[in-house]
Amino acid sequence: MNLVKRCGRGRTGGIPVLLAGTLALASTLLGGPATAAPQGTLHELAAAQGKYFGSATDNPELSDAAYAATLGSEFGQITPGNSMKWDTTEPAEGRFDFTKGDVITDFARQHGQTVRGHTLVWHSQLPGWVAALPSSRVEAAMTDHITREATHYRGAVAAWDVVNEPFNEDGTFRTSPFYSAMGSDYIATALRAAHAADPDAKLYLNDYNIEGLGAKSDAMYALASELIDEGVPLDGVGMQAHLAVQYGFPYEMRENMRRFAALGLDVAVTELDVRMQLPADAARTATQSSYYRQVVEACLAVERCVGITAWDYTDKYSWIPNTFPGEGSAGLYDENLSPKPAYAAVRTALGGEDSGGEPGAIKVRYRSGDSSAGDNQIKPGLQVVNTGTTAVSLSEVTVRYWFTGDNGASTYATWCDWSPLGCATVTHRVAAPGSPSAGADHYLEVGFTGGSLAPGASTGEIQLRLSKTDWSDFDESDDYSHGSGTSYGDTPEVTAYVAGDLAWGVEP
């Protein structure tokens, strides 16, 4: 997947939780109210289903009283963004300072919250003295650091991201002082040291871009399998889930979670946010809400997915703008600490209200049926998938594939070549938007005469085709919706609407 990101300051992880048969028991175990009364918060809704819902935080933010009030009441778990990282806790060899981390654990204790420790071993935010060590001294320094920190927080931290981001995008091991000195064995050594220091804490490996299936998640799966076979203490895998509306949703997330669970491991969504290119608009906001909801639904569908942590709940303290210039609006709350549509989508997914038929309950998958981007026909293959929890009336669904007419005739012919629903039930036409934009001065609009799409169901492949009435050539290379992939994938550039409201994708 092309969910490009970097590991910046202010990012965190998730923690395990005991499954509970009732809300009262779950709330007690998770640190929430020990009663079954109103499920008003995200954490209470999650706890009712045996999960937690948390947020990252950092020390400077806690002086913001309004921010701290929501952090302490809405969420049942917190992760410190920076105060437990190596450059803060051991800035000079052998000189430890846990002051900032203690502030976070004290806040959690006062508000009945659990804490995920982040992180014991990471290639980034290391003080210079670590990289300057001769290779022969790195293992001892790493083991001592883990032992001192995990021992200090024994009983205050429920889970640790012991090793953070060990892989490159292609699934090879990332170079770090630890890998250079010990090879991949540093990971087992770190896990054993953490377990010895705090036998009760849950121990995780944590990384980004491992939410779906691919080279990086395959590498994490292979590593986890090997560690388990060798008897190394490992309790779970953290999927960070830094997503972006301009990239496709990792639709294999549920399947991926299940394969790690089959190893006997817990899974946590540890650093969830969904960024967008600014300014935010209705289309991007709708896609963001859809992505948040789908993450929650994936976790709820996998018993061993223990919970979800937002990578700070508010745009006010988001790490995104400083790391991705021109992007932001990634959180559940805006800069004024007001809930956004994504917050409502998460509540709905957690069972806070009826989710039937709301915009965003569908997505579109696309593949190219063209062998050439410069011939006289456009041949998109489309699938509509119901990602919600109730049936969607297909008569209310329309899909738009955006393209440019280029030179030649301004009139078009369209065909449905095949559909498992029957082409007689599929409508299709070419129209021009009121305000044409680059790559999109026309769109192929696809609809349905009737039928219903059950939760989790797909229309199956709909093979479509269009041409100009004079059969002149297109140049699809700059078309907004065009892609060269011949396998189906989630495609925000192909938009979908329910009852006329944008429910999927980003309009040009």
N, C-alpha and C positions, 0 to 999 in steps of 0.2 A: 504494500500500500504506500501511497505517496503522502503520508501524513507527516510532513517534515517538521521537526522541532529540535530545539536544543535544550539542554538541561540548565536552566537559569536559576538564579537565586529565588527562593520563595516557593519551592515545590515540595510535595510531601508524599505520604502513602496511606494505606488502610489497615484495619486490625480485625482479628477474629472475634467471634462472639458465640456464646453458647446458644444453641437453638432452644426455644421455649415453646411450650404447648399453649400457653395463654399469654395475653398481653401483660397481665400483672407480673407473671414470672419473668417474661422477657425483659420488662422494664426494670425489674430488680437487678437482674444479671447485667444489664447494659448500663446501669447507672441512671436510668430515667425514673419517672415517678412510679412508685410501686402500686399503682392502681390502674384500673381499666378505663378511667374517665378520659375525657375528650381527646381524641386522636388529632390534636390540632397541629402538631409539628411533623416535619419530615421524619425525624427520628422515631417518633411514636408510631407513625404509619409503618415505617420499616420494621420496628421492633415487633409489631403485631404479626409480621410474617417471618420472624426469626432472623432478621438482618439488623444492621445498624446503618445510619446515615450520618456522615460526619463532614467536617471542613478542616482544611489547613488553616494555620494562623501563624503569626510571627509577633515577636515582642513589641515592636513599635506600634502595632495596631491595637494592642490591648489598652492603650491610653485613650482610645476613642471610645467613650462610654456607650454611645448608641451602638457601635459595632460590637462591642463586647457583650452587650445585653442580648443581641440576637445570637451571637456565637454561643453564649452560655445557655440559651433556652431552646433554640431550634434544633441543635445538633447534639448527638449523643457520643461523638468521638471527635478528637482533634489530633492533628499532626503538626509538629513544629516545622516551619519551613526551613529555618537555618540554625536554630539555637542548639541543635544536637550534632551538627556536622563537625568534621575534624578541625577545620580552621578556627572554630569557635571554642570547642571543648579542650583542644590541646594545641594551642598556637605555638608553643615551644616544646621541644622534647621533654617529656616528664613533668611538664607544668600544666596541670588540668584546671579548668574553670567551668563549672556546671551551673553558674549563676543564672544565665538566661534560660537554660532548659528547665531549671527548677521553677522559674516563674510560670512556664507553661504547665508543668505537672501540678503545681499548686492551683492554678486556675481550673484545671480539669477536676481536681479533687473537690474543690469548692462547689462545682456545678454537677457533680455526679457523673463525670464523663470518663471514658477510657482514652488512652493515649497510644498512638503508634509512634515508635521511635524511628527517626529518620535522620541520618543513616550512618551505619558504622564504618562501611568501606565503600568509597566512591572515588573515581578517578579525578573528580573535580572538587573545587573548594578544599584542596589540601594545602596546608602551610608549606612553605618552601623547604623546610628542613626534611620533610618526608622524601621528596624527590631527590634531595642531595645525599641521602643515605647510600652507602655502598650496598650492593645486592645482598651481601652476607648478613646485613643487619635488618633488612626490611621485615622478614617474618616475625622476628622478636618484637619489633616496634608495633607491627599490626596487632599481634596477639595481646601485647600489653595494653594498647589503646582500647581494644574491644573489651578486655577483661575489666579495666578500670571503669569504663563508661557503663557497661551493662550491669556491673556490680552496683554502681552508684544508683542506678534507676531500677534496681530489682524491686518488684512490687508496685512500682509507679507506672511502668510501661508494660502494656499487655502484649505487644508484638513489636518486632524489629525488622526493618528493611536492612538485613545484615549486609548484603552486597547489592549495590545499586548500579544498574545499567552495565552489565558485564559484556554486552555484545555490540558489535557493529551492525549496520543495516543488513549486510549480507550473511549474517550468522556467524562470522568469525569473532574470536575473542578480541575485545578492545584492549589496546595497549595502555598500560598503567604501570606505576612503580611496582605494584603487587604482581601483575602478570609478568613483567620483565624479570622479576626476581625469582618467582616460584612457578611460573606457568599457570595453567588453569587450576592447579592444586590449591592455589590461594583461597579459592572459594570454599572448598571443604574445610580447610584450616580455619577460616573465619567462622564458619557455622559451628564447628566443634568448640571454638573458643567462646562464642556467644552462649552456647548451651551450657558449658561448664560454669560460666559466670551467672547465668540466670536460667535454671532448668525449667521454670514455669512459663517463660515468655515464648510466644509463637515466633518462629523464625522464617523469614521470607527472602526470596530473591525478587527483585523489582526491576522493571524495565518499561520503556515506551515502544510503541509500534509493535507490540506483541498481542494486540487485542484480537486480530484476525489471524487467519492461517497464512503462513509465508515463511521465508527463509529464517527470519529472526525468531519467530515463535517456535519454529521447528527446532532451532538450536537450543532455545530455552527448555523445550520439552525433552530433548535428548540429554541435556545437562541434568535436569531434575530426575529423569529416569536413572541415570548413572549414579547420582548421589544416593538415591533411595536404595539401589542395588548394593551399594557399598556401605550401607548402614549409617550414612551421614545424617545428622539431625536436620531435617527440613520439614516445615509444616505447611508452607504455602507459596504461591506465586502471586505477585502483585502486578496487575496490568494498569499502567498509569492512565491511559485513555485521554491524552491531550489531542482532541479532535478539532477539525476545522470544517466549516460548511462548504468551502470550495473544493474539498476532497470527498470522495465517497465514504459512506459509513462502512465500518468493518463488519459486514453482514455475517461473517462466519464466527462472530464473537461467542455466541451461545455454544456452538460446536467446539470451539477452542477451549472454552471453560470446562466443558464436559470431559475433554480428554485429559486435562490436568487433574480434574476431580477423580477420574478413573484410576489415577496413580495413587489415590489416597491423600491427595493434597487439598487444602483449602485454596480458594481463589478470592482475591479482593480487587475491586476497582479503586485504585489508590490516589489518583491525581486528576480527577475528571474536570475538564473544562471544554468548551466548544467555542473556539474563536471564529471571527469573521473579518472580512475586509471592511473597513470603515468608509463611509458612515453606515451604521446599521439601518436596514429598511425592513419592510414587512416580509419580503420574501426570505431574506437571510434569517430573520427572527423565527419564521415558521420552520425553516430547515433546522435551525438550532434546537428548537423545542422538540422536533422529531428525533434528533440525535440523542438528546438527553433522555427522552422517553424510551428509546430503543435500548440504551445502556441499562436502564432500570429493569426493563422487561427481560433482558438477557440474564441479569443477575437473579431475578426472581424465579426464572425457569431452571436454575441450577442450584440444587440444595446446598452444595458446598461453596457457593459464592456467598461469603459471609457478610458483605456489606460494601458500601460505596462512600468514598470521600471526595468531596468537591475540592478543587485546588484553589482554596479560599473561595468563599461563597459570593463575594461581591466584586464588581468591577473596580470599586474604589481602591482596592489593594491588589489588583491582578498583576501578575508578572508579564503578561502578554505584550502590552504596548512597548515596553522597553526592549523586548527580545525580538518581536516581529513588528517593525515599523509599519504603520498604516493598518494594523490589525488590532482587534480588541473586542470589547463587549462580550467576554467569554463566560461570565458567571451567571449564577441564578438570580442575583440581585444587582441592581444598577448602582451607579456611583453615589446615589442618594440613599442607598440601603433599602430601596423599595423592590419587592419581588417583581420579576420579569415574567413574560409568558412561559419561559422555560421552567420556572418554579411551579407554575400551575400544571405543566405537562408532567413533571416529576410527581407531584401530588396525585394526579390522576392515575399514573402508572402504578403508584403504591397503593391504590385503592381508596384514595381520599374522596373521590366522587365518581359518578358514572362517566366512563370514557367513551361511551358509544358514539361512533361516527364523527368524532371531532376532527377538524382539519389537522393533517399531519399523521393520520392513521394509515396512510398508504405511502409507498415509495415506488420508483420506477427503475427498472434495470434495462440496460441497453447493450446491444452489440451491433457492429457494422456488418451489413450483408454485401458490401461493395468490395470488389477486388481492386477497384480504381477510384480515386477521388476526383477524377476528371472526365468521367464518361457522361452519358446523357440521362442517367437515372440516379436517384437517391434511394437506398434500400435499407432503412432502419429496421432492426428487430427489437421489439419492446415487450416487456413483461410488467404488469402491475401487481404488486404484492401488498396484501393487507397486513400491516405491522401492529394493528390495534387488537383489542380484546373483544370486539363485537363485529358483526357482519357489516359490510359496506355495500350500499346499493350502487351497482355499476352504472345505472342510468344517471347518477349524479357525478360520475367521474369523467373528466376529460384530461388528455395528455397533449402537450405541445412539444414538437421537435422543431427547433429553430434553425433556419438556414438562410442563405442568400440566393436570390434568383439569378444573379450575374446578368450577362447579356442575353439577348434573344427574346422569345415570347414572354409576355407577362401573365399568361393564363396557363393553368396546370391541369393535369389529369392524375388521379390517385387510384390505387388499387390495394386491396387486402388479398395477398396471395395465399395465406394459410393462417388458421387460428384453431386451436382445439375447441374454442367456444363456437366456432362456425363463423365464417366471414359475414354471413347475413346479419349477425348481431353486432358487428363492428362498423361504426361510421367513421368517415375520413374525408377531410377537405383541406385545402390550402387557403390561408387567410394572411392578411398583412396587418401588423400591429399599428396602433395609432401613432406611435413614435418609434420608427425604425432605429436600430442601433448597429454598431459594427458586428458583422457576422450574423445578423438576424433582421433581415428586412421582410421575411415571411416565416410562417410556421405551418407545419403539418399538424392539424388538430385531429385527434383520435378520440372517439367516444363509443358508447355502448347503448344499444336499444333497450336493454333490460338485464336482469340477472342480479345475482348477489355474490359477493366475495367473502367467504368465511374467514375468521381470524387465522392468520398464518398462511392463508391460501394464496395462490398465484393464478393469474389468468393463463399462464403458460405462454409460450412464444407466439407473438403476433407478427407475422412477416408482412411488411408494408413496402410500398413502392410508389414513387411519384416521378413525373417527367414534365417538361414544358410541352405545350401543344405543338411546338415546331421541332421538338426533339433535339434542340441545341444542347451543347454540353454545359455541365455545372463545373464549378471549381469549389469542391467541398473542403479544401484544406483550411479555409478560414471560417468555416461555418461554426456557429456557437455550440451546437449540440453534437457535431460530428466527432467521432472517435475512431481510431483504427483497430481497436480491440475486437477480436472475433469471438470472444467468450463474454457471457453476460456479467455485468458489474453494475453496482449502484451508480447512478449518473445524475447528479444535481443539475446538470445543464439541460436535461430533459425534464420539464416541469409538469406537475400534476395538480389538479384542482378538484375539490369536492364541493358541489353546489356552488361553483363559481369562485370559491375561496382557495387561494394558493395553499396546498397541503404538502407539497414536496418540491424541492429544488430551488434554484436561484435564477430568477429571470434575467435576461441580458439587459 
